[in-house]
Amino acid sequence: MTRSIRLNRRDALRLTAGGAAALMAPSALASSVILAPDGGPTGGASLPFRDPLWNRDAFARLQGNLDPDQEKIGWYAGKVMGVRDGEPLRELFGFEGFSVSRLLPQEDGSWRKLLREVGFYRDLRTGELLDEWTNVYTGETVRVVPVANDPFNFTISEFVPQPPDYGGLNPVELPPIPLILPWREMGDKVLLTTDIHLFYPSALQPDEWPRESPGPMTRVSELFRYIIDKDKLADPERTSIDYFGTWSRVTPWLPWMLMDQAPGHILYMCDMGAFDSFDLIPDDVLARAESMDPKWLEAPTEDYGPSLSSLENYALTETPAPPRERAPDNGE
């Protein structure tokens, strides 16, 4: 059953001013949004930052191309770190991938973003894409499972998008809140911050997935920082706006690490960008994606679902690992 949350204007501003109401679908490049609190861009700014319709179309041009015949390529690359109490963060492996998206115009003026994405893990020493990895915490050699999300779709409208429900695991419904993003002008650049913080029942419950599960609940945060050319953002003739920035994700241990519900979590820290071609995507990443299925090099042309993250997809595509073999005690 869908649970409704009632927010009045004061509540909405209080939540967003504290950074606690990032309200949109997380994905490598399916960005979340927060409302701009009072004191954000005003009529003195050079662009209509407080117009929800302008926000809708500006955000859509970042997320895709207003021409539905054109695709947009998202990219991300960086490091994945392990976080445990009582020790410094530990760099585990690299990560690099891409998304391909398409915007479909809707009758009410909104845009439906259709996206599929893949991401691969790299050896930090050699740079090679990993198929196996020796877990530095357990000493066990495990099979590496790439990110492969098809689809991850969401709607960009003049209102704050609904949070992802992940196939019913996160049944939250928000009231209509005008979409006013926290833009910040900095000379010839415009900065944009969009974050999301989620806590919902895990698709990998411990009774069925004892080695892969984070426990009964999944805690995920995604943090996006966009750096945009102001001239491009201000040009209404541009149907797509490229950008660079950073993407971070706080997430449970990756299920294929087989951490047996040990305390701790993962931190992704990546550069990101979006452009209108594959020119900046490394050849080995493109080749690996194409070898999996050529579909990963094309955006969807029709809307379908459900839209799931890599954690929920793991529960659909993988099987629980057998118990770990342990050395006998005292030579027995």
C-alpha positions as CSV (number, residue, x, y, z in Angstrom):
1,M,0.0,0.0,0.0
2,T,1.3,3.5,-0.9
3,R,1.9,5.7,2.1
4,S,1.3,9.4,1.6
5,I,3.4,12.0,3.3
6,R,1.8,15.4,4.0
7,L,4.1,18.4,3.8
8,N,3.1,22.0,3.9
9,R,5.2,24.8,2.5
10,R,6.9,25.4,5.8
11,D,7.8,21.7,6.3
12,A,9.1,21.5,2.8
13,L,11.4,24.5,3.2
14,R,12.5,23.2,6.7
15,L,13.5,19.8,5.3
16,T,15.2,21.1,2.2
17,A,17.2,23.8,4.0
18,G,18.6,20.9,6.2
19,G,19.5,18.9,3.1
20,A,17.1,16.0,4.2
21,A,14.6,16.1,1.4
22,A,16.5,15.0,-1.7
23,L,13.6,13.5,-3.6
24,M,14.4,11.7,-6.8
25,A,15.6,8.5,-8.4
26,P,19.2,7.5,-7.6
27,S,21.3,6.0,-10.3
28,A,24.8,6.6,-11.6
29,L,23.4,9.5,-13.6
30,A,19.7,9.5,-12.9
31,S,20.1,12.4,-10.5
32,S,18.1,13.3,-7.5
33,V,16.9,16.8,-6.6
34,I,16.3,19.0,-3.6
35,L,14.4,22.2,-3.4
36,A,16.2,25.6,-3.2
37,P,15.6,27.0,0.3
38,D,14.7,30.7,0.9
39,G,17.7,32.7,0.2
40,G,18.5,30.8,-3.0
41,P,18.7,32.4,-6.5
42,T,16.3,35.4,-6.7
43,G,15.1,37.9,-9.3
44,G,18.6,39.4,-9.2
45,A,20.0,36.4,-10.9
46,S,20.6,36.4,-14.6
47,L,18.5,33.3,-15.2
48,P,14.9,32.5,-14.0
49,F,16.1,30.0,-11.4
50,R,12.9,30.2,-9.4
51,D,10.5,29.4,-12.3
52,P,9.5,25.7,-12.0
53,L,8.9,25.4,-15.7
54,W,12.3,26.7,-16.5
55,N,13.8,24.3,-13.9
56,R,12.0,21.4,-15.5
57,D,13.4,22.1,-19.0
58,A,16.8,23.1,-17.8
59,F,17.2,19.9,-15.8
60,A,15.8,17.9,-18.7
61,R,18.5,19.4,-21.0
62,L,21.2,18.3,-18.5
63,Q,19.7,14.8,-18.1
64,G,19.1,14.2,-21.8
65,N,18.3,15.8,-25.2
66,L,14.9,17.5,-25.8
67,D,15.0,16.0,-29.3
68,P,13.7,12.4,-28.7
69,D,15.6,11.2,-31.8
70,Q,18.9,12.1,-30.0
71,E,20.6,10.1,-27.2
72,K,22.7,11.5,-24.4
73,I,25.8,9.7,-22.9
74,G,26.5,9.8,-19.2
75,W,30.0,8.9,-17.9
76,Y,31.5,8.3,-14.4
77,A,34.9,7.1,-13.2
78,G,36.6,7.0,-9.9
79,K,37.4,4.8,-6.9
80,V,35.4,2.5,-4.6
81,M,36.4,2.6,-0.9
82,G,35.6,0.4,2.1
83,V,34.6,2.0,5.3
84,R,34.9,0.3,8.7
85,D,35.0,1.6,12.2
86,G,38.4,1.9,13.8
87,E,40.4,2.2,10.6
88,P,41.0,4.6,7.7
89,L,39.1,4.3,4.4
90,R,40.5,1.6,2.2
91,E,40.7,1.9,-1.6
92,L,39.4,-1.3,-3.0
93,F,39.1,-1.0,-6.8
94,G,38.3,1.5,-9.6
95,F,35.0,2.0,-11.2
96,E,34.0,3.3,-14.7
97,G,30.9,3.1,-16.8
98,F,28.3,5.0,-18.8
99,S,24.6,5.4,-19.4
100,V,22.6,6.1,-22.6
101,S,19.4,8.0,-22.2
102,R,16.5,9.4,-24.2
103,L,13.8,12.0,-23.4
104,L,10.2,11.4,-24.5
105,P,7.9,14.5,-24.3
106,Q,4.7,13.9,-22.4
107,E,1.3,15.5,-23.0
108,D,1.5,17.6,-19.8
109,G,4.8,19.2,-20.8
110,S,6.9,16.9,-18.7
111,W,9.8,14.7,-19.9
112,R,10.1,11.0,-19.4
113,K,13.8,10.0,-19.2
114,L,14.5,6.5,-20.4
115,L,17.9,5.2,-19.4
116,R,20.1,2.0,-19.3
117,E,23.6,1.9,-17.8
118,V,26.5,-0.3,-17.1
119,G,29.5,0.1,-14.8
120,F,32.7,-2.0,-14.5
121,Y,35.3,-2.4,-11.8
122,R,39.0,-1.9,-12.4
123,D,42.2,-3.2,-10.7
124,L,43.7,-0.1,-9.1
125,R,47.3,-1.2,-9.9
126,T,46.9,-2.4,-13.5
127,G,43.8,-0.5,-14.6
128,E,42.4,-3.8,-16.1
129,L,38.7,-4.5,-15.8
130,L,38.1,-7.1,-13.1
131,D,36.4,-10.4,-13.5
132,E,37.6,-11.7,-10.1
133,W,38.8,-9.9,-7.0
134,T,40.5,-11.1,-3.8
135,N,38.6,-9.6,-1.0
136,V,41.1,-7.7,1.2
137,Y,39.0,-8.1,4.2
138,T,38.3,-11.8,4.0
139,G,41.0,-13.2,1.7
140,E,38.3,-14.9,-0.4
141,T,38.5,-14.7,-4.2
142,V,35.0,-13.6,-5.5
143,R,33.4,-13.1,-8.9
144,V,32.9,-9.5,-9.8
145,V,29.4,-8.5,-10.9
146,P,29.2,-5.3,-12.9
147,V,26.4,-2.7,-12.6
148,A,23.8,-3.4,-15.3
149,N,20.6,-1.5,-14.9
150,D,18.0,-1.7,-17.6
151,P,16.0,0.4,-17.3
152,F,16.2,3.3,-14.9
153,N,13.4,5.7,-16.0
154,F,11.9,8.7,-14.3
155,T,9.8,11.7,-15.1
156,I,11.1,15.3,-15.1
157,S,8.2,17.7,-14.5
158,E,7.6,21.1,-12.9
159,F,7.2,19.3,-9.6
160,V,9.7,17.4,-7.5
161,P,9.8,13.8,-8.8
162,Q,8.6,10.9,-6.6
163,P,11.3,8.8,-4.9
164,P,12.1,5.5,-6.5
165,D,9.9,2.6,-5.2
166,Y,12.3,-0.1,-6.3
167,G,9.5,-2.5,-7.2
168,G,7.5,-1.7,-4.1
169,L,10.3,-1.8,-1.6
170,N,10.2,2.0,-1.0
171,P,6.5,2.9,-1.2
172,V,6.6,6.7,-0.5
173,E,4.4,9.2,-2.2
174,L,5.1,13.0,-2.0
175,P,2.6,15.8,-2.5
176,P,3.1,18.2,-5.4
177,I,6.1,20.5,-4.6
178,P,7.3,23.0,-7.3
179,L,10.6,22.1,-8.7
180,I,13.1,24.8,-7.8
181,L,16.6,23.5,-7.9
182,P,19.5,25.0,-5.8
183,W,21.5,26.6,-8.7
184,R,24.5,28.8,-7.8
185,E,26.1,31.3,-10.2
186,M,29.9,31.4,-10.0
187,G,31.2,33.7,-12.7
188,D,30.7,32.1,-16.1
189,K,29.7,28.8,-14.4
190,V,26.6,27.6,-12.7
191,L,26.8,25.0,-10.0
192,L,24.1,22.6,-9.1
193,T,23.8,20.2,-6.1
194,T,21.3,17.3,-6.1
195,D,21.3,14.7,-3.3
196,I,19.2,11.8,-2.2
197,H,19.1,9.7,1.1
198,L,17.2,6.5,1.2
199,F,16.5,3.8,3.9
200,Y,14.2,1.0,2.8
201,P,13.8,-2.8,3.1
202,S,16.6,-4.8,1.4
203,A,15.9,-7.0,-1.6
204,L,18.6,-9.2,-0.2
205,Q,17.1,-10.4,3.1
206,P,19.5,-12.2,5.5
207,D,17.5,-15.4,5.7
208,E,17.8,-16.0,1.9
209,W,21.1,-14.1,1.2
210,P,23.2,-14.5,4.4
211,R,26.5,-13.9,2.6
212,E,25.4,-11.0,0.4
213,S,22.8,-9.2,2.6
214,P,23.5,-5.8,4.3
215,G,20.8,-6.8,6.8
216,P,17.0,-6.2,6.8
217,M,17.4,-2.6,5.6
218,T,19.3,-0.8,2.8
219,R,20.8,2.6,3.4
220,V,21.9,4.5,0.3
221,S,22.9,8.1,-0.3
222,E,23.8,9.6,-3.7
223,L,25.4,13.1,-4.0
224,F,25.7,14.9,-7.4
225,R,27.7,18.1,-8.1
226,Y,27.3,19.6,-11.6
227,I,29.5,22.3,-13.1
228,I,27.7,23.9,-16.1
229,D,28.6,26.6,-18.6
230,K,26.2,29.5,-17.9
231,D,26.1,30.5,-21.6
232,K,24.9,27.0,-22.5
233,L,22.3,27.0,-19.8
234,A,21.1,30.4,-20.9
235,D,20.8,29.4,-24.6
236,P,17.2,28.2,-25.2
237,E,18.2,26.9,-28.7
238,R,20.3,24.2,-27.1
239,T,18.3,21.0,-26.7
240,S,21.1,19.4,-24.6
241,I,23.6,20.8,-22.2
242,D,26.9,19.0,-21.4
243,Y,28.5,19.2,-18.0
244,F,31.1,17.8,-15.7
245,G,31.0,17.3,-12.0
246,T,31.2,14.6,-9.3
247,W,29.1,11.7,-8.1
248,S,29.4,10.0,-4.8
249,R,27.4,7.0,-3.4
250,V,27.2,5.6,0.1
251,T,25.9,2.0,-0.1
252,P,26.1,-1.3,1.7
253,W,29.0,-3.7,1.0
254,L,28.6,-4.8,-2.6
255,P,26.7,-8.1,-2.5
256,W,29.3,-10.0,-4.6
257,M,32.0,-9.1,-2.0
258,L,30.3,-11.8,0.2
259,M,30.9,-9.9,3.5
260,D,28.5,-12.0,5.6
261,Q,26.7,-8.9,7.0
262,A,29.9,-7.6,8.6
263,P,29.7,-4.0,9.8
264,G,30.8,-1.3,7.4
265,H,29.9,0.1,4.0
266,I,31.1,1.2,0.6
267,L,31.8,4.8,-0.7
268,Y,32.0,5.5,-4.4
269,M,33.8,8.7,-5.3
270,C,33.7,9.5,-9.0
271,D,34.0,12.2,-11.6
272,M,31.0,12.4,-13.9
273,G,29.9,14.1,-17.1
274,A,27.3,13.9,-19.9
275,F,27.7,14.6,-23.6
276,D,26.2,13.8,-26.9
277,S,28.6,11.1,-28.1
278,F,30.7,8.2,-27.0
279,D,34.0,9.9,-27.8
280,L,35.1,10.2,-24.2
281,I,34.2,6.7,-23.1
282,P,37.2,4.4,-22.9
283,D,37.5,1.7,-25.6
284,D,37.7,-1.2,-23.1
285,V,34.5,-0.1,-21.3
286,L,32.6,0.1,-24.6
287,A,34.0,-3.2,-25.7
288,R,33.0,-5.0,-22.5
289,A,29.5,-3.5,-22.6
290,E,29.0,-4.5,-26.2
291,S,30.3,-8.1,-25.5
292,M,27.6,-8.3,-22.8
293,D,24.8,-7.1,-25.2
294,P,24.9,-4.4,-27.9
295,K,21.7,-3.0,-26.3
296,W,24.0,-1.2,-23.7
297,L,25.2,1.2,-26.4
298,E,21.6,2.4,-27.2
299,A,19.0,4.2,-25.2
300,P,15.6,2.6,-24.8
301,T,13.0,3.7,-27.2
302,E,9.9,2.7,-25.2
303,D,9.0,3.1,-21.5
304,Y,9.1,-0.1,-19.5
305,G,10.1,-1.2,-16.0
306,P,10.4,-1.7,-13.2
307,S,13.3,0.7,-12.6
308,L,15.7,-1.0,-10.1
309,S,19.1,-0.2,-8.7
310,S,22.0,-2.7,-8.9
311,L,21.1,-4.1,-5.5
312,E,17.6,-5.1,-6.5
313,N,18.9,-6.3,-9.9
314,Y,21.4,-8.5,-8.1
315,A,18.5,-10.3,-6.3
316,L,16.9,-11.0,-9.6
317,T,19.9,-12.1,-11.6
318,E,22.1,-13.9,-9.1
319,T,21.7,-16.8,-6.7
320,P,22.7,-17.0,-3.0
321,A,26.3,-18.0,-2.5
322,P,27.0,-21.2,-0.6
323,P,28.4,-21.0,2.9
324,R,32.1,-20.0,3.0
325,E,34.5,-22.9,3.4
326,R,36.5,-22.4,6.6
327,A,39.7,-24.1,7.7
328,P,39.3,-26.6,10.5
329,D,40.3,-25.7,14.0
330,N,43.3,-27.4,15.6
331,G,44.1,-29.5,12.6
332,E,40.7,-31.3,12.7
